[in-house]
Amino acid sequence: MIVRQLTASDDTNQRLREMGFGEEQRVKVITLQNNVLCQVCNARLGLSARLAEQILVETLPSPSPLPFPRPGA
């Protein structure tokens, strides 16, 4: 996923950016339970569901797997 827009208050948006949730940043969601656990900038961060709802993201297509090399190639 990639962060497209922050919709919280200015102060909260600034704090999110300081934690690595800036626009155009790639984010990986690890769990979606009561809280949201994400990996961003090589760190795992927990967010409340309410705060996570204020981070608008776009899902990126999955990378294609690399083909296995053929024997003799």
TISEPA-732412 format. One record per atom (N, C-alpha, C, O): residue in one letter; residue number from 1; y, x, z; chain. Coordinates in steps of 0.02 Angstrom, whole numbers. Example, Ala and Ser with C-alpha at 12.3 -4.5 7.8 and 13.67 -1.06 7.14 Angstrom:
rec aa:A	i:1	c2:-284	c1:660	c3:390	ch:A
rec aa:A	i:1	c2:-225	c1:615	c3:390	ch:A
rec aa:A	i:1	c2:-165	c1:660	c3:390	ch:A
rec aa:A	i:1	c2:-166	c1:712	c3:423	ch:A
rec aa:S	i:2	c2:-112	c1:642	c3:354	ch:A
rec aa:S	i:2	c2:-53	c1:684	c3:357	ch:A
rec aa:S	i:2	c2:2	c1:645	c3:394	ch:A
rec aa:S	i:2	c2:57	c1:670	c3:402	ch:A
//
This chain:
rec aa:M	i:1	c2:-59	c1:43	c3:0	ch:A
rec aa:M	i:1	c2:0	c1:0	c3:0	ch:A
rec aa:M	i:1	c2:62	c1:45	c3:0	ch:A
rec aa:M	i:1	c2:59	c1:103	c3:20	ch:A
rec aa:I	i:2	c2:115	c1:16	c3:-23	ch:A
rec aa:I	i:2	c2:178	c1:53	c3:-22	ch:A
rec aa:I	i:2	c2:232	c1:7	c3:7	ch:A
rec aa:I	i:2	c2:236	c1:-52	c3:-10	ch:A
rec aa:V	i:3	c2:274	c1:34	c3:50	ch:A
rec aa:V	i:3	c2:327	c1:-5	c3:82	ch:A
rec aa:V	i:3	c2:381	c1:-19	c3:29	ch:A
rec aa:V	i:3	c2:405	c1:27	c3:-4	ch:A
rec aa:R	i:4	c2:399	c1:-83	c3:21	ch:A
rec aa:R	i:4	c2:450	c1:-102	c3:-27	ch:A
rec aa:R	i:4	c2:516	c1:-121	c3:6	ch:A
rec aa:R	i:4	c2:569	c1:-107	c3:-20	ch:A
rec aa:Q	i:5	c2:512	c1:-154	c3:65	ch:A
rec aa:Q	i:5	c2:574	c1:-177	c3:97	ch:A
rec aa:Q	i:5	c2:562	c1:-187	c3:172	ch:A
rec aa:Q	i:5	c2:509	c1:-210	c3:192	ch:A
rec aa:L	i:6	c2:613	c1:-171	c3:212	ch:A
rec aa:L	i:6	c2:612	c1:-185	c3:284	ch:A
rec aa:L	i:6	c2:659	c1:-243	c3:296	ch:A
rec aa:L	i:6	c2:716	c1:-242	c3:273	ch:A
rec aa:T	i:7	c2:636	c1:-294	c3:333	ch:A
rec aa:T	i:7	c2:676	c1:-354	c3:341	ch:A
rec aa:T	i:7	c2:695	c1:-368	c3:414	ch:A
rec aa:T	i:7	c2:717	c1:-423	c3:431	ch:A
rec aa:A	i:8	c2:686	c1:-318	c3:457	ch:A
rec aa:A	i:8	c2:704	c1:-326	c3:528	ch:A
rec aa:A	i:8	c2:779	c1:-314	c3:537	ch:A
rec aa:A	i:8	c2:816	c1:-308	c3:488	ch:A
rec aa:S	i:9	c2:801	c1:-310	c3:599	ch:A
rec aa:S	i:9	c2:872	c1:-295	c3:613	ch:A
rec aa:S	i:9	c2:887	c1:-224	c3:591	ch:A
rec aa:S	i:9	c2:841	c1:-184	c3:581	ch:A
rec aa:D	i:10	c2:950	c1:-207	c3:583	ch:A
rec aa:D	i:10	c2:969	c1:-140	c3:562	ch:A
rec aa:D	i:10	c2:942	c1:-87	c3:609	ch:A
rec aa:D	i:10	c2:917	c1:-35	c3:587	ch:A
rec aa:D	i:11	c2:947	c1:-99	c3:675	ch:A
rec aa:D	i:11	c2:922	c1:-51	c3:724	ch:A
rec aa:D	i:11	c2:846	c1:-41	c3:718	ch:A
rec aa:D	i:11	c2:821	c1:15	c3:720	ch:A
rec aa:T	i:12	c2:810	c1:-97	c3:710	ch:A
rec aa:T	i:12	c2:737	c1:-93	c3:704	ch:A
rec aa:T	i:12	c2:718	c1:-59	c3:638	ch:A
rec aa:T	i:12	c2:672	c1:-18	c3:637	ch:A
rec aa:N	i:13	c2:753	c1:-76	c3:584	ch:A
rec aa:N	i:13	c2:739	c1:-43	c3:520	ch:A
rec aa:N	i:13	c2:749	c1:32	c3:525	ch:A
rec aa:N	i:13	c2:710	c1:71	c3:498	ch:A
rec aa:Q	i:14	c2:801	c1:53	c3:559	ch:A
rec aa:Q	i:14	c2:814	c1:124	c3:567	ch:A
rec aa:Q	i:14	c2:757	c1:158	c3:606	ch:A
rec aa:Q	i:14	c2:735	c1:212	c3:588	ch:A
rec aa:R	i:15	c2:734	c1:125	c3:658	ch:A
rec aa:R	i:15	c2:679	c1:153	c3:698	ch:A
rec aa:R	i:15	c2:615	c1:156	c3:657	ch:A
rec aa:R	i:15	c2:577	c1:204	c3:661	ch:A
rec aa:L	i:16	c2:602	c1:104	c3:617	ch:A
rec aa:L	i:16	c2:543	c1:105	c3:573	ch:A
rec aa:L	i:16	c2:546	c1:164	c3:524	ch:A
rec aa:L	i:16	c2:496	c1:197	c3:512	ch:A
rec aa:R	i:17	c2:605	c1:176	c3:496	ch:A
rec aa:R	i:17	c2:613	c1:233	c3:450	ch:A
rec aa:R	i:17	c2:601	c1:299	c3:486	ch:A
rec aa:R	i:17	c2:570	c1:344	c3:459	ch:A
rec aa:E	i:18	c2:625	c1:304	c3:548	ch:A
rec aa:E	i:18	c2:614	c1:365	c3:587	ch:A
rec aa:E	i:18	c2:540	c1:377	c3:600	ch:A
rec aa:E	i:18	c2:518	c1:434	c3:606	ch:A
rec aa:M	i:19	c2:501	c1:322	c3:606	ch:A
rec aa:M	i:19	c2:429	c1:328	c3:618	ch:A
rec aa:M	i:19	c2:390	c1:339	c3:553	ch:A
rec aa:M	i:19	c2:330	c1:352	c3:556	ch:A
rec aa:G	i:20	c2:424	c1:335	c3:496	ch:A
rec aa:G	i:20	c2:391	c1:348	c3:432	ch:A
rec aa:G	i:20	c2:383	c1:287	c3:387	ch:A
rec aa:G	i:20	c2:356	c1:294	c3:332	ch:A
rec aa:F	i:21	c2:405	c1:229	c3:409	ch:A
rec aa:F	i:21	c2:396	c1:168	c3:370	ch:A
rec aa:F	i:21	c2:456	c1:155	c3:325	ch:A
rec aa:F	i:21	c2:480	c1:98	c3:321	ch:A
rec aa:G	i:22	c2:480	c1:206	c3:290	ch:A
rec aa:G	i:22	c2:536	c1:197	c3:244	ch:A
rec aa:G	i:22	c2:513	c1:167	c3:178	ch:A
rec aa:G	i:22	c2:454	c1:167	c3:162	ch:A
rec aa:E	i:23	c2:561	c1:142	c3:141	ch:A
rec aa:E	i:23	c2:547	c1:115	c3:75	ch:A
rec aa:E	i:23	c2:514	c1:168	c3:32	ch:A
rec aa:E	i:23	c2:532	c1:227	c3:35	ch:A
rec aa:E	i:24	c2:466	c1:148	c3:-8	ch:A
rec aa:E	i:24	c2:427	c1:190	c3:-54	ch:A
rec aa:E	i:24	c2:375	c1:234	c3:-19	ch:A
rec aa:E	i:24	c2:342	c1:274	c3:-51	ch:A
rec aa:Q	i:25	c2:367	c1:226	c3:47	ch:A
rec aa:Q	i:25	c2:316	c1:265	c3:84	ch:A
rec aa:Q	i:25	c2:248	c1:232	c3:76	ch:A
rec aa:Q	i:25	c2:242	c1:171	c3:81	ch:A
rec aa:R	i:26	c2:197	c1:273	c3:64	ch:A
rec aa:R	i:26	c2:129	c1:247	c3:61	ch:A
rec aa:R	i:26	c2:102	c1:237	c3:132	ch:A
rec aa:R	i:26	c2:112	c1:279	c3:176	ch:A
rec aa:V	i:27	c2:68	c1:181	c3:142	ch:A
rec aa:V	i:27	c2:42	c1:161	c3:207	ch:A
rec aa:V	i:27	c2:-30	c1:137	c3:197	ch:A
rec aa:V	i:27	c2:-45	c1:103	c3:149	ch:A
rec aa:K	i:28	c2:-74	c1:156	c3:243	ch:A
rec aa:K	i:28	c2:-143	c1:131	c3:241	ch:A
rec aa:K	i:28	c2:-154	c1:89	c3:304	ch:A
rec aa:K	i:28	c2:-144	c1:113	c3:359	ch:A
rec aa:V	i:29	c2:-174	c1:27	c3:294	ch:A
rec aa:V	i:29	c2:-189	c1:-17	c3:351	ch:A
rec aa:V	i:29	c2:-260	c1:-3	c3:373	ch:A
rec aa:V	i:29	c2:-307	c1:-6	c3:334	ch:A
rec aa:I	i:30	c2:-268	c1:13	c3:437	ch:A
rec aa:I	i:30	c2:-333	c1:29	c3:465	ch:A
rec aa:I	i:30	c2:-365	c1:-33	c3:497	ch:A
rec aa:I	i:30	c2:-424	c1:-47	c3:485	ch:A
rec aa:T	i:31	c2:-327	c1:-70	c3:537	ch:A
rec aa:T	i:31	c2:-353	c1:-132	c3:566	ch:A
rec aa:T	i:31	c2:-299	c1:-186	c3:565	ch:A
rec aa:T	i:31	c2:-239	c1:-171	c3:568	ch:A
rec aa:L	i:32	c2:-321	c1:-248	c3:560	ch:A
rec aa:L	i:32	c2:-277	c1:-307	c3:562	ch:A
rec aa:L	i:32	c2:-305	c1:-354	c3:615	ch:A
rec aa:L	i:32	c2:-338	c1:-403	c3:599	ch:A
rec aa:Q	i:33	c2:-291	c1:-339	c3:677	ch:A
rec aa:Q	i:33	c2:-314	c1:-383	c3:731	ch:A
rec aa:Q	i:33	c2:-252	c1:-409	c3:767	ch:A
rec aa:Q	i:33	c2:-204	c1:-429	c3:734	ch:A
rec aa:N	i:34	c2:-251	c1:-410	c3:833	ch:A
rec aa:N	i:34	c2:-191	c1:-432	c3:869	ch:A
rec aa:N	i:34	c2:-132	c1:-389	c3:851	ch:A
rec aa:N	i:34	c2:-76	c1:-414	c3:842	ch:A
rec aa:N	i:35	c2:-144	c1:-325	c3:845	ch:A
rec aa:N	i:35	c2:-93	c1:-278	c3:823	ch:A
rec aa:N	i:35	c2:-116	c1:-249	c3:756	ch:A
rec aa:N	i:35	c2:-174	c1:-257	c3:737	ch:A
rec aa:V	i:36	c2:-71	c1:-216	c3:722	ch:A
rec aa:V	i:36	c2:-87	c1:-185	c3:658	ch:A
rec aa:V	i:36	c2:-87	c1:-110	c3:667	ch:A
rec aa:V	i:36	c2:-37	c1:-81	c3:689	ch:A
rec aa:L	i:37	c2:-143	c1:-78	c3:651	ch:A
rec aa:L	i:37	c2:-147	c1:-5	c3:655	ch:A
rec aa:L	i:37	c2:-142	c1:22	c3:584	ch:A
rec aa:L	i:37	c2:-180	c1:3	c3:540	ch:A
rec aa:C	i:38	c2:-93	c1:67	c3:574	ch:A
rec aa:C	i:38	c2:-80	c1:94	c3:508	ch:A
rec aa:C	i:38	c2:-82	c1:170	c3:510	ch:A
rec aa:C	i:38	c2:-71	c1:201	c3:562	ch:A
rec aa:Q	i:39	c2:-96	c1:199	c3:453	ch:A
rec aa:Q	i:39	c2:-89	c1:271	c3:445	ch:A
rec aa:Q	i:39	c2:-30	c1:282	c3:399	ch:A
rec aa:Q	i:39	c2:-28	c1:257	c3:343	ch:A
rec aa:V	i:40	c2:18	c1:320	c3:423	ch:A
rec aa:V	i:40	c2:78	c1:336	c3:384	ch:A
rec aa:V	i:40	c2:98	c1:407	c3:401	ch:A
rec aa:V	i:40	c2:100	c1:426	c3:460	ch:A
rec aa:C	i:41	c2:114	c1:446	c3:351	ch:A
rec aa:C	i:41	c2:134	c1:516	c3:361	ch:A
rec aa:C	i:41	c2:83	c1:555	c3:403	ch:A
rec aa:C	i:41	c2:102	c1:592	c3:448	ch:A
rec aa:N	i:42	c2:19	c1:545	c3:389	ch:A
rec aa:N	i:42	c2:-35	c1:580	c3:425	ch:A
rec aa:N	i:42	c2:-37	c1:565	c3:500	ch:A
rec aa:N	i:42	c2:-63	c1:604	c3:540	ch:A
rec aa:A	i:43	c2:-10	c1:507	c3:520	ch:A
rec aa:A	i:43	c2:-12	c1:486	c3:590	ch:A
rec aa:A	i:43	c2:-34	c1:413	c3:593	ch:A
rec aa:A	i:43	c2:-21	c1:375	c3:546	ch:A
rec aa:R	i:44	c2:-68	c1:395	c3:646	ch:A
rec aa:R	i:44	c2:-88	c1:325	c3:656	ch:A
rec aa:R	i:44	c2:-38	c1:293	c3:704	ch:A
rec aa:R	i:44	c2:-23	c1:319	c3:758	ch:A
rec aa:L	i:45	c2:-12	c1:235	c3:683	ch:A
rec aa:L	i:45	c2:38	c1:200	c3:722	ch:A
rec aa:L	i:45	c2:17	c1:127	c3:731	ch:A
rec aa:L	i:45	c2:-7	c1:96	c3:683	ch:A
rec aa:G	i:46	c2:26	c1:101	c3:791	ch:A
rec aa:G	i:46	c2:12	c1:31	c3:804	ch:A
rec aa:G	i:46	c2:76	c1:-9	c3:804	ch:A
rec aa:G	i:46	c2:127	c1:12	c3:832	ch:A
rec aa:L	i:47	c2:74	c1:-67	c3:772	ch:A
rec aa:L	i:47	c2:132	c1:-111	c3:769	ch:A
rec aa:L	i:47	c2:111	c1:-180	c3:793	ch:A
rec aa:L	i:47	c2:53	c1:-201	c3:782	ch:A
rec aa:S	i:48	c2:156	c1:-216	c3:824	ch:A
rec aa:S	i:48	c2:141	c1:-285	c3:840	ch:A
rec aa:S	i:48	c2:138	c1:-324	c3:775	ch:A
rec aa:S	i:48	c2:168	c1:-305	c3:725	ch:A
rec aa:A	i:49	c2:101	c1:-379	c3:775	ch:A
rec aa:A	i:49	c2:96	c1:-421	c3:715	ch:A
rec aa:A	i:49	c2:165	c1:-446	c3:695	ch:A
rec aa:A	i:49	c2:181	c1:-451	c3:636	ch:A
rec aa:R	i:50	c2:206	c1:-461	c3:744	ch:A
rec aa:R	i:50	c2:274	c1:-486	c3:730	ch:A
rec aa:R	i:50	c2:316	c1:-433	c3:694	ch:A
rec aa:R	i:50	c2:352	c1:-449	c3:647	ch:A
rec aa:L	i:51	c2:312	c1:-370	c3:716	ch:A
rec aa:L	i:51	c2:350	c1:-317	c3:683	ch:A
rec aa:L	i:51	c2:320	c1:-302	c3:614	ch:A
rec aa:L	i:51	c2:358	c1:-292	c3:566	ch:A
rec aa:A	i:52	c2:254	c1:-302	c3:609	ch:A
rec aa:A	i:52	c2:222	c1:-288	c3:544	ch:A
rec aa:A	i:52	c2:242	c1:-339	c3:491	ch:A
rec aa:A	i:52	c2:247	c1:-322	c3:432	ch:A
rec aa:E	i:53	c2:253	c1:-401	c3:511	ch:A
rec aa:E	i:53	c2:274	c1:-453	c3:464	ch:A
rec aa:E	i:53	c2:342	c1:-439	c3:434	ch:A
rec aa:E	i:53	c2:359	c1:-468	c3:382	ch:A
rec aa:Q	i:54	c2:381	c1:-395	c3:464	ch:A
rec aa:Q	i:54	c2:448	c1:-379	c3:439	ch:A
rec aa:Q	i:54	c2:448	c1:-318	c3:393	ch:A
rec aa:Q	i:54	c2:501	c1:-294	c3:373	ch:A
rec aa:I	i:55	c2:389	c1:-293	c3:377	ch:A
rec aa:I	i:55	c2:382	c1:-237	c3:330	ch:A
rec aa:I	i:55	c2:348	c1:-265	c3:268	ch:A
rec aa:I	i:55	c2:288	c1:-281	c3:269	ch:A
rec aa:L	i:56	c2:385	c1:-271	c3:214	ch:A
rec aa:L	i:56	c2:358	c1:-298	c3:151	ch:A
rec aa:L	i:56	c2:326	c1:-241	c3:112	ch:A
rec aa:L	i:56	c2:358	c1:-190	c3:99	ch:A
rec aa:V	i:57	c2:264	c1:-251	c3:92	ch:A
rec aa:V	i:57	c2:226	c1:-199	c3:57	ch:A
rec aa:V	i:57	c2:200	c1:-226	c3:-9	ch:A
rec aa:V	i:57	c2:195	c1:-286	c3:-20	ch:A
rec aa:E	i:58	c2:182	c1:-179	c3:-53	ch:A
rec aa:E	i:58	c2:150	c1:-195	c3:-116	ch:A
rec aa:E	i:58	c2:83	c1:-160	c3:-116	ch:A
rec aa:E	i:58	c2:78	c1:-101	c3:-98	ch:A
rec aa:T	i:59	c2:31	c1:-196	c3:-135	ch:A
rec aa:T	i:59	c2:-35	c1:-166	c3:-139	ch:A
rec aa:T	i:59	c2:-39	c1:-125	c3:-203	ch:A
rec aa:T	i:59	c2:-21	c1:-149	c3:-257	ch:A
rec aa:L	i:60	c2:-64	c1:-64	c3:-197	ch:A
rec aa:L	i:60	c2:-72	c1:-21	c3:-254	ch:A
rec aa:L	i:60	c2:-143	c1:-28	c3:-281	ch:A
rec aa:L	i:60	c2:-189	c1:-42	c3:-243	ch:A
rec aa:P	i:61	c2:-152	c1:-18	c3:-346	ch:A
rec aa:P	i:61	c2:-221	c1:-21	c3:-372	ch:A
rec aa:P	i:61	c2:-262	c1:36	c3:-344	ch:A
rec aa:P	i:61	c2:-236	c1:90	c3:-331	ch:A
rec aa:S	i:62	c2:-326	c1:23	c3:-334	ch:A
rec aa:S	i:62	c2:-371	c1:75	c3:-309	ch:A
rec aa:S	i:62	c2:-378	c1:129	c3:-363	ch:A
rec aa:S	i:62	c2:-383	c1:114	c3:-422	ch:A
rec aa:P	i:63	c2:-380	c1:192	c3:-341	ch:A
rec aa:P	i:63	c2:-389	c1:245	c3:-391	ch:A
rec aa:P	i:63	c2:-459	c1:241	c3:-421	ch:A
rec aa:P	i:63	c2:-507	c1:223	c3:-386	ch:A
rec aa:S	i:64	c2:-465	c1:256	c3:-484	ch:A
rec aa:S	i:64	c2:-530	c1:256	c3:-516	ch:A
rec aa:S	i:64	c2:-571	c1:315	c3:-491	ch:A
rec aa:S	i:64	c2:-544	c1:370	c3:-482	ch:A
rec aa:P	i:65	c2:-635	c1:304	c3:-478	ch:A
rec aa:P	i:65	c2:-676	c1:360	c3:-456	ch:A
rec aa:P	i:65	c2:-683	c1:411	c3:-513	ch:A
rec aa:P	i:65	c2:-685	c1:394	c3:-571	ch:A
rec aa:L	i:66	c2:-686	c1:474	c3:-493	ch:A
rec aa:L	i:66	c2:-695	c1:527	c3:-543	ch:A
rec aa:L	i:66	c2:-767	c1:525	c3:-568	ch:A
rec aa:L	i:66	c2:-813	c1:515	c3:-528	ch:A
rec aa:P	i:67	c2:-776	c1:535	c3:-632	ch:A
rec aa:P	i:67	c2:-845	c1:534	c3:-658	ch:A
rec aa:P	i:67	c2:-882	c1:596	c3:-635	ch:A
rec aa:P	i:67	c2:-853	c1:650	c3:-627	ch:A
rec aa:F	i:68	c2:-947	c1:588	c3:-625	ch:A
rec aa:F	i:68	c2:-989	c1:646	c3:-608	ch:A
rec aa:F	i:68	c2:-996	c1:690	c3:-670	ch:A
rec aa:F	i:68	c2:-1003	c1:664	c3:-726	ch:A
rec aa:P	i:69	c2:-993	c1:755	c3:-661	ch:A
rec aa:P	i:69	c2:-1003	c1:798	c3:-720	ch:A
rec aa:P	i:69	c2:-1074	c1:790	c3:-747	ch:A
rec aa:P	i:69	c2:-1122	c1:784	c3:-709	ch:A
rec aa:R	i:70	c2:-1079	c1:791	c3:-812	ch:A
rec aa:R	i:70	c2:-1145	c1:785	c3:-844	ch:A
rec aa:R	i:70	c2:-1180	c1:852	c3:-843	ch:A
rec aa:R	i:70	c2:-1147	c1:904	c3:-850	ch:A
rec aa:P	i:71	c2:-1244	c1:852	c3:-833	ch:A
rec aa:P	i:71	c2:-1281	c1:915	c3:-835	ch:A
rec aa:P	i:71	c2:-1270	c1:951	c3:-901	ch:A
rec aa:P	i:71	c2:-1273	c1:920	c3:-955	ch:A
rec aa:G	i:72	c2:-1257	c1:1015	c3:-898	ch:A
rec aa:G	i:72	c2:-1246	c1:1055	c3:-958	ch:A
rec aa:G	i:72	c2:-1175	c1:1050	c3:-985	ch:A
rec aa:G	i:72	c2:-1160	c1:1082	c3:-1035	ch:A
rec aa:A	i:73	c2:-1131	c1:1011	c3:-952	ch:A
rec aa:A	i:73	c2:-1063	c1:1004	c3:-977	ch:A
rec aa:A	i:73	c2:-1017	c1:1055	c3:-946	ch:A
rec aa:A	i:73	c2:-958	c1:1056	c3:-962	ch:A
//
